[in-house]
Amino acid sequence: MDNSGGLMEVYKKDNSGDPASPINGKIDGLFFMAKNKNGVPPRYSYFGRKRLQVLANMLLYMAPNLYFADFYCMQGSIHQVTLVMTKPGSKSDDFCREKLLPLSLTDRQNNPFLFHCGEQLFTSNKKKLEVELLYTENINVGHLLQHCVAFFSCTETKGRGHSRRRGIPKHPKCPTCNLPPAVQD
């Protein structure tokens, strides 16, 4: 808040996940986990003691286009789905429209990961599947706090407490997220 006047600025997507993901090193964004249970986030964070919680509907209002980008795991048990949220007509939106699969927030056949049901927003209820959102716009945190659509909280830190500079690649031998090579006739 002090260093950037309340502006959370996008940064280059690292190489976490599948090394063939078209967004690695190509677009800028901010990562958010979509992991609340009954509106409450987990009691711990892998990314430090301070947590910024933003209403997902607010992010979708500002960047409503949604794309599927990646499916991977790091240890082989919990899988991650990366969805990209873009502002219509932005450079990131043009890139995603060309390279990624667009998703609907209202069609669960098209998008079982993040969807609207009435006024509520839900993620998959699969126990070992986490949804992360790469939001491709800067965020004025001060503005969101002032309008009560975001808040800070303190949390327990798990693991290193910060991400690795280049990211963490997916587990190379996982039978779920590594497809076998196509057989040539």
C-alpha positions as CSV (number, residue, x, y, z in Angstrom):
1,M,0.0,0.0,0.0
2,D,2.8,2.4,0.9
3,N,5.2,1.7,-2.0
4,S,2.7,2.0,-4.9
5,G,0.0,4.3,-3.6
6,G,-2.4,1.3,-3.1
7,L,-1.9,0.0,-6.6
8,M,-1.2,-3.7,-6.9
9,E,0.7,-4.0,-10.2
10,V,0.7,-7.0,-12.6
11,Y,3.9,-9.0,-13.1
12,K,5.1,-11.5,-15.7
13,K,3.6,-15.0,-15.4
14,D,6.4,-17.3,-14.3
15,N,7.1,-20.9,-15.4
16,S,4.9,-22.6,-12.7
17,G,2.7,-25.4,-14.0
18,D,3.0,-27.1,-17.3
19,P,6.1,-26.0,-19.2
20,A,4.0,-26.0,-22.4
21,S,1.4,-23.6,-21.0
22,P,1.1,-20.8,-23.6
23,I,0.9,-18.1,-20.8
24,N,4.3,-18.8,-19.2
25,G,6.4,-15.7,-19.6
26,K,3.9,-14.2,-22.1
27,I,1.2,-12.3,-20.1
28,D,1.2,-10.2,-17.0
29,G,-1.2,-10.7,-14.1
30,L,-1.9,-11.1,-10.4
31,F,-2.7,-14.5,-8.9
32,F,-5.7,-15.2,-6.7
33,M,-6.8,-18.5,-5.2
34,A,-10.5,-19.3,-5.5
35,K,-10.5,-21.5,-2.4
36,N,-13.1,-20.2,0.1
37,K,-15.3,-22.6,1.9
38,N,-18.6,-21.1,2.8
39,G,-17.0,-17.6,2.3
40,V,-14.1,-18.3,4.5
41,P,-10.5,-18.7,3.2
42,P,-8.1,-21.4,4.4
43,R,-6.4,-20.6,7.8
44,Y,-3.0,-20.7,6.1
45,S,-1.2,-19.3,3.1
46,Y,1.9,-20.4,1.2
47,F,2.5,-16.7,0.3
48,G,3.0,-14.9,3.6
49,R,1.2,-13.7,6.6
50,K,-0.9,-11.0,5.0
51,R,-3.9,-12.0,2.8
52,L,-5.9,-9.7,0.5
53,Q,-9.3,-11.2,0.0
54,V,-11.3,-9.7,-2.9
55,L,-14.8,-10.5,-3.9
56,A,-14.5,-12.6,-7.0
57,N,-17.6,-11.0,-8.5
58,M,-15.8,-7.6,-8.4
59,L,-12.9,-9.1,-10.3
60,L,-15.2,-10.6,-12.8
61,Y,-17.0,-7.2,-13.2
62,M,-13.7,-5.5,-14.1
63,A,-12.3,-8.4,-16.2
64,P,-15.3,-10.6,-17.3
65,N,-13.6,-12.7,-20.0
66,L,-12.5,-16.1,-18.6
67,Y,-10.1,-18.6,-20.2
68,F,-8.7,-22.1,-19.3
69,A,-4.9,-21.9,-19.2
70,D,-3.4,-24.9,-17.3
71,F,-4.0,-28.1,-15.3
72,Y,-1.1,-29.5,-13.3
73,C,0.1,-30.7,-10.0
74,M,3.4,-30.2,-8.1
75,Q,3.4,-33.2,-5.8
76,G,0.9,-35.5,-7.6
77,S,-2.0,-35.3,-5.2
78,I,-3.6,-31.8,-5.4
79,H,-4.1,-30.5,-8.9
80,Q,-4.3,-26.9,-9.9
81,V,-6.4,-25.3,-12.6
82,T,-5.3,-21.9,-13.8
83,L,-8.0,-19.7,-15.3
84,V,-7.2,-16.3,-16.8
85,M,-9.5,-13.3,-16.3
86,T,-9.2,-10.5,-18.9
87,K,-10.7,-7.2,-19.7
88,P,-12.4,-7.2,-23.1
89,G,-10.3,-5.7,-25.9
90,S,-7.1,-5.7,-23.8
91,K,-3.8,-7.0,-25.1
92,S,-4.1,-9.9,-22.7
93,D,-7.6,-10.6,-23.9
94,D,-6.4,-10.7,-27.5
95,F,-3.6,-13.1,-26.6
96,C,-5.9,-15.4,-24.6
97,R,-8.6,-15.4,-27.3
98,E,-6.0,-16.6,-29.8
99,K,-4.2,-19.2,-27.6
100,L,-6.6,-20.4,-24.9
101,L,-10.0,-22.0,-24.5
102,P,-12.8,-19.5,-23.5
103,L,-15.0,-20.5,-20.6
104,S,-18.6,-19.5,-19.7
105,L,-19.5,-18.6,-16.1
106,T,-23.0,-19.9,-16.6
107,D,-22.5,-23.2,-18.5
108,R,-21.2,-25.9,-16.1
109,Q,-20.7,-28.2,-19.1
110,N,-18.3,-25.7,-20.6
111,N,-16.7,-24.7,-17.3
112,P,-16.8,-27.0,-14.2
113,F,-14.2,-24.9,-12.4
114,L,-15.7,-21.5,-11.7
115,F,-19.4,-20.7,-12.3
116,H,-22.3,-18.6,-11.3
117,C,-25.4,-20.1,-9.8
118,G,-27.9,-17.3,-9.1
119,E,-25.9,-14.5,-7.4
120,Q,-23.3,-16.9,-5.9
121,L,-20.0,-17.9,-7.5
122,F,-18.8,-21.5,-7.0
123,T,-15.7,-23.5,-7.7
124,S,-15.5,-27.3,-8.3
125,N,-16.2,-29.4,-5.2
126,K,-13.5,-31.9,-6.1
127,K,-11.4,-32.4,-3.0
128,K,-8.0,-32.4,-4.6
129,L,-8.6,-29.7,-7.2
130,E,-7.8,-26.0,-6.5
131,V,-8.7,-23.1,-8.8
132,E,-6.3,-20.2,-9.3
133,L,-7.2,-17.1,-11.1
134,L,-4.7,-15.0,-13.1
135,Y,-6.2,-11.5,-13.2
136,T,-4.6,-9.5,-16.0
137,E,-5.2,-5.9,-14.8
138,N,-3.6,-3.7,-12.1
139,I,-5.8,-3.4,-9.0
140,N,-6.3,-0.3,-6.9
141,V,-6.4,-1.9,-3.5
142,G,-7.2,1.3,-1.7
143,H,-10.3,1.8,-3.9
144,L,-11.4,-1.8,-3.2
145,L,-10.9,-1.5,0.5
146,Q,-12.7,1.9,0.6
147,H,-15.7,0.3,-1.2
148,C,-15.7,-2.8,1.1
149,V,-15.2,-5.3,-1.7
150,A,-11.8,-6.3,-0.4
151,F,-10.1,-6.6,3.0
152,F,-6.8,-7.6,4.6
153,S,-6.4,-10.3,7.2
154,C,-3.5,-12.0,8.9
155,T,-3.0,-15.7,8.4
156,E,-0.7,-18.6,9.3
157,T,2.1,-19.1,6.9
158,K,2.7,-22.6,5.5
159,G,5.9,-23.6,3.6
160,R,8.4,-20.9,2.5
161,G,5.9,-18.0,2.8
162,H,6.7,-16.8,-0.7
163,S,6.8,-18.1,-4.3
164,R,9.9,-19.1,-6.1
165,R,11.4,-16.7,-8.5
166,R,11.0,-18.9,-11.6
167,G,8.0,-20.9,-10.4
168,I,7.6,-24.6,-9.8
169,P,7.1,-26.9,-12.7
170,K,4.5,-29.6,-12.7
171,H,5.2,-33.1,-11.4
172,P,6.7,-34.8,-14.5
173,K,5.4,-38.3,-13.7
174,C,1.9,-37.7,-12.6
175,P,-0.5,-40.0,-14.5
176,T,-3.4,-37.6,-14.1
177,C,-2.0,-34.4,-15.6
178,N,0.7,-35.8,-18.0
179,L,-0.9,-37.2,-21.1
180,P,0.8,-40.1,-22.8
181,P,2.4,-39.4,-26.2
182,A,0.1,-39.9,-29.1
183,V,0.7,-43.2,-31.0
184,Q,1.6,-42.7,-34.6
185,D,0.4,-45.2,-37.2
